[in-house]
């Protein structure tokens, strides 16, 4: 059997790209031994379709292979990595007919990313990544006892893809460009979220022993380079009160602030005002924690700037970058985030509605008897929802048609966030049309159906 490596596979001593795997790899070509599955149907006692449940862990996979009647024909625990993937292929080869194809194998797993999933997709298997909550609900249908094990979870996933595959989303392989954009865009956003967490911890510490600092640096930001420089230099109330105008103004100049003289005077005055504080020994202990927090924030600022350059570089190489950048309210970083979460696999979204549903911008309706209510979707991709919310907020500032729609929603007593959510839903539809037709955003075309209302 060909030996597999991350990103490539080896056959007859020749290294081939992983994308070629699907074209060249087949059960017959591998020459794997055949074994008729007991109790299976199909040609020569083998099933026409195989359903595989894969309960993954960090170092192993519990799998169960079912036939079309739901009978378990094989269970196994496979090691994570090359050896486990080779064993997986052997299990499948034992039950597919001679003229079988890997597209006849449906794999259900509680993730849609990682080397294991990528290898399955590249080999031609039809992979369905499901939410763990979906799997848990399906497990309750099969057993009400509450018992749980890795082997039982593999059975649940196999049964799930066998009986409900029409309701599941198949994992679509994104291009390498899109995968690279996702890696750097998610890392960049994660660092920004981490910076916010550390900033809040810094603020909480300052409030406990040095409230004057919060007032003094309020015109700036706690994550700003000048604020962090001054806090590192003078983390205690006593030390801050001795900061000179030259020291403060120099920090402000390095951070490229405006109105330096007035800001310097305001900071000095705030730092020298009387305030409630802690004992000197306790204040010194707090100062040690503040120095550590400042060092972390300074490092995060530097790495965020570095990753931002990587995000822009990878996003700029993607063929759809121009289409994303033409959308109202989208720049390079925001466009990279939206592209990363939507992906670029062809046929992933059948229509604009399916893209809106995935984005979480489309509302859900709850109806029972005479009661009917419409609610926002709270189960969604948080990264994508955050990016689309930011896009809508920026779009109302730079696009007249977008602003007109937002104002109309607000005139109907719809709240700001709800209006941005509806606006984001519309912008997702526009983006889908642009990507489908390979055209750039055009305000007249995108909002032509609303022109009479806008004019009025």
N, C-alpha and C positions, 0 to 999 in steps of 0.2 A: 504494500500500500504506500502511496506517496507520503513522505514525511511533511508535516505542516509546521510552519513557523509563523510568528506574528507578522501579518502584513504580506507574507509570501508563502508559496508552497513549493516543494521540491518533487520533481518527477524525473526519473532516469538521470539524476545528476544535474538537471537543468533547473535553474531558479526562474519561476514565473511570477508575475504580479498577481496579487490576490484577486483583482478584477477579472483576470483570465480564468480563475478557478471555475467559475460557473460555466464557462464555455467548454472547458476541457474535461471537467470532473464529471464522472458518471459512475453509477454502481457497477455497470458492466466493465468500464475501463479499468476500474480498480482491481478487478479480478478477485473480489472477495468471495469467500466460501458461502454457499447457499444452504439454508436450512428451512424446511417447510414449517411454518408456524402452526402449532397444534390448534385445531378448532377454527382456523381462519378460512375466510371465503376468498374467491377470486381465482385467477388463473393458477393452476397447479397447486391449489390449497393455500395460496397466498392472497392477502387483501389487495384490493384496487387502490385503497387509500389508507394511510396510516396516520394515527393521531398520537402525538407525543406530548406528555406533560413533563415539564422540566422545572423542578423545584431547586433553585440555585442557592448556594451558600458561597462564602468567600473561597473555600478550598475544595468544594465538591458539588456535584449535581446529582440529585435523585431523579431518575427518569422512569416513566412508564409508557410502554407502547401499547396502544389499543387498536383493535380492528374497527370496522364500521358498525359492528353490533355492540360495541362497548366492552368487549372482552379483553382483559389484559393478557397480552401474548408474551410480554417480557418486562421485567423490572430490573434495574441495575443502579448502582451508585458509581458515578464516574468522577475521576479526579479533574480538577480545573486545569486547563492548559492543553498543550499539544497532545499528550497521551490520552487525555479524556476525550478530546475531539476525535481522535483516530478510533477509539473504542465506540464512540457514538455512531460513526459511519459503519462500523462492522455490525452493530445491532440493527441498523436500518437495512443494510444489504441483505441480512438474513431473512427479511420478510417481504421485500419488494419482488415483483415478478421479473423475469429475465429482461423484458422490454420496458421495465418500469423507469420512472424518472423521479428525481428528487422533488419536483413540484407536486408530486402525489403525497408528500409528507408534510403534515401540518403540525407545527411545534408551538406550544403555548408556554410562555415564561413570564414571570412577573418583573420584567425590565425590557427596555427597548434599546439599550446601548451596552457598550463594552465589547471587548475582543471576542467573547464567546458568541454573542448575538451577531456580531459582524461576520464571523466565520460561518455561522449557520446561513445567513442571508446570502453570502458570497457563494456558498455551495449549492444554492438553488432551492433550499427548503423554504416553505411558506411559514414565516414566523409571525406570531401574534403576541405582542407585548401587552399585558393586561395590568390594570391597577390592582394592587394587593387587596383593596377594598372589594373590588368585583369578585376576586377569587374567594374572599372570605364569605361573601353572600352566597356564592354558588356552593361552597362547602356546607353551609347550613341547609341547603336543599337536599344534599346527599346524606347528611347525618345531623340529628338534633341532639346527640349525646354530648357534644362539646369536645369529644376526643380529637387530638391533633398530633400528627407526626409528619416527618418529611416525606415518607413513603405515601401517606394518605394525601398529602398536598399534591404530590405528583399525579396521583389518580384523579384528584379534583380538577387539575389543570387539563389533563387529557380529556376528561369527560366534558369539560367546559368548551374546548375547541371543537369537540365532536358534535355537540348539540347546539352550540350558540355561536358558531363561527361567523354567521351572517350578521351578528351584532357586535363583533369585535373588529378592531382596527389592525390591519396587517402592517407590520413594520416595513417601511419603505426605505430603501437604501439611499441616503443622501450622497451627494458628490463629495470628494475629498476636500474641495474648496469650502463647501458648506460646513463640513465637520471641523475644519480648521477654524473657521469663523466662530463656530459654537464654542470651541474650547477656550479661545482667548476672550470672547465676549462674556461668557459666563464667569471666567476667572476675574475679569475686570469688574464686573458688577458685584461679585462676591467680596472683593476687596473693599469696594465702596460701602457695602453693607457692614463689613467688619469695622471700617473706619467710623461709621455712625455709632456702632455699639461701644467702641472704645471712647469716642467723644462723650457719650452719655455717662460713661463711668467716670471720666475726668470731670465732667460737670458736677456729678454727685459728690465727688471728693472735695472739689472747691467749695461747694455749698456748705459742707460740714465745717470747714475751718477758715476759708478765705472768700467770703461772699463778695468782698470788694472787687476781686478779680473778675467775677462774672459781670459786674456793673461796668468796670473799666474797659473790658474787652468786648462788650456788647456790640459796639459799632462794627467790630471786626467779626471773625468767626473763631470758634475754639479749635477748628482744624486748620486755620490759616497759618502760613509759615511765620508771619510776624508774631502772632499770639503764642505759638509754640516756642519760638525763640526767646520771647520775654519770660514765659513761664519757666523755661529751662534755666534761664539766667537768674531769676528771682522767684522761686516757688513759695516763699513764705511772705506773710504780710510785712514783716520787718524789712526783709530784703527788697521787696517791691517798692516800699516807701522811699528807698534811697536811689531808685533808678533816676538817672539824669535825663534831661530833655534830649540831649544828643544821643544817648543810647536808644531811647524810644523812637526818635525820628529816623535813626539809621535802620532799625528793624523795619519800620514802615516803608522806607525807600527801597530796601531790598525786596519787599513784597509788592512794590509798585502801587502803593496806595495814593489816593488823591487827598488834597487838603491836609497835608502832613502837619502843618503848624497847629491848626485848630484841633486835629485829632490827638496830637501829642499833648497839648494842654489839657484836654478833657481826660485823657488816660492818667496823667500825673495827678490831677485833682482827685479823681475817683480812688486811686491807689493810696492817697494820703488822708482820706476821710476816716473818721473813727467808725468802727464796726465791732459787732460781737465776734469773738474768736475763741480759740482754744488755748490751753496752757502751752508754753513754749516747747516743752518736750513732746507733747502730742502733736503740735503743729509741725515739728520737725519730722515726726513719723509720717504724717500726711504728705509732707513735701517729698519724702522718698518715693511714695507711691505715685505722686504727680510726675516726678522726673521719669519714672518708668513708663507711665502712660504717654508722656510727651515723646519719649524715644520711639515708642511703638507707632504713634501717629505720624511722626516724621518719616519713619520707614515706609509706612503705608502710603503716604503722599507720594514718595519717590517711586514706589512700585506701581502705583495707579497711573502715574504719568508715563512710565515705561510701557505698561500694558496698553494704554490708550493708543500709543503709536503702533503697537502690534495689531490692535483691533482695526485701526484705519488701514493698515497695510494689507491685511488679509481680506478685509471687506472690499477694498478697492480692486482686488484681483478677481472677484466673483463676477461672472457675466451678467448677473441681475442687479449689480450695484447701482447702475445708472437709473434703473426703474425705481428702485427703493428711494434713491436720493431725490427723485422728481416728486415724490409724495409730499403733501403739505405737512410741516411740522417735524420732518425727519432729517437728521444729519447723519454723519458717518457712524458715530457710536450708536445712536438709537437705531439706525438702519441695520447695523450689524446685529443688534439684539433681536430685532424682529425677524430678520432672515434666519438667525441661528435657531430660533424657537419654531418657526414655521417649517424650516427645511426647504430643500429644493427638489425633492424626488418627484418625478413626473407622475401624475395621476393620483397623488396622495389625497388631494381635495377634489371631489367630483364636481362641486359647484361652489359658489360664494357662500351658500348657507353652511356647508360642511366646514369651510374655513372659519366662519364666524362662530360656529359651535365649538370648534377646537380652541379658538381664541378666548372663549368665555364671555364674549361681548353680547351674544344673542341672549335675550331673556328666556325664561322658562315659564310655562303656564301651568297653574294648578287649578283644577276644576273638580268639584264634587257637588252634585245636585244643582242647586241654583247659585252656588258660590263659585266665582271665577276670579282668580287673582294672578297677576303677573309679577314675577320676581327676578332679581338679578341672579346670575350664576355665580355661586361662591366656590364651587369646585372647578378649579381651572389651573392653568399653568401660571403660577405667580409671576415668573419672570416675564412672560409674554404680556400678561395683563398690566403689569407695571409699565412696560415699554409703550403699550398702546395708549395707556392713560396719559403718559408724558407727551406722546405725539399729539393727542387731541388737545391737551393744554397749550402746546406750542402752536398748533395749527390755527387756533382762533385768533392768534395775534398776527398772523402773516397771510391769511387767505380770507378775502371778503366773503366768498360763498360759504366757507366753513363757519365764519362768524355769524352770518345771517341765519344759518340753520341753528347754531347754538342759541342765539337770541330768541328765535322762535320757540325753542324748547323751554327756555327760561320764562318766557311770557306765559307759558302754560303751567306755571308754578311747579316746574320740575327743578329739583335741587341741582347745585353745581356739579357734584360728582355723578349724579344720574344722567345729567345732560352730556357730560364728557363721555360717559359709558355709551350712550346712544350714538353720539358723534363718532366715537371710536368704532362702533359696529358698522357705521356707514363707510368709514375710511377703510376698514378691512375689505368690504365689498369692492370698493374702488381699486384697492391694491390687487385683489384677485383678478379683476378684469384686465388691469394693466399687465400683470404677469402672464395671463392666459393669451393675450393678443400681442405681447411683446411691444407694447407702446408705453410712452411716457405719460405722466399725469397731465391732463388738460382740464382746466377749470370749467370751461364751457361744456365739454362733453360729460364730465363727471356729474355736473349739477344741472344739466339741461332740463330735467324733469321738474326742477324747482325754480326755474327762471321766472315764471309768472309771479310766484310767491315772493321771490327775492325783490323783483321790481316793485311789487306792491308795498 
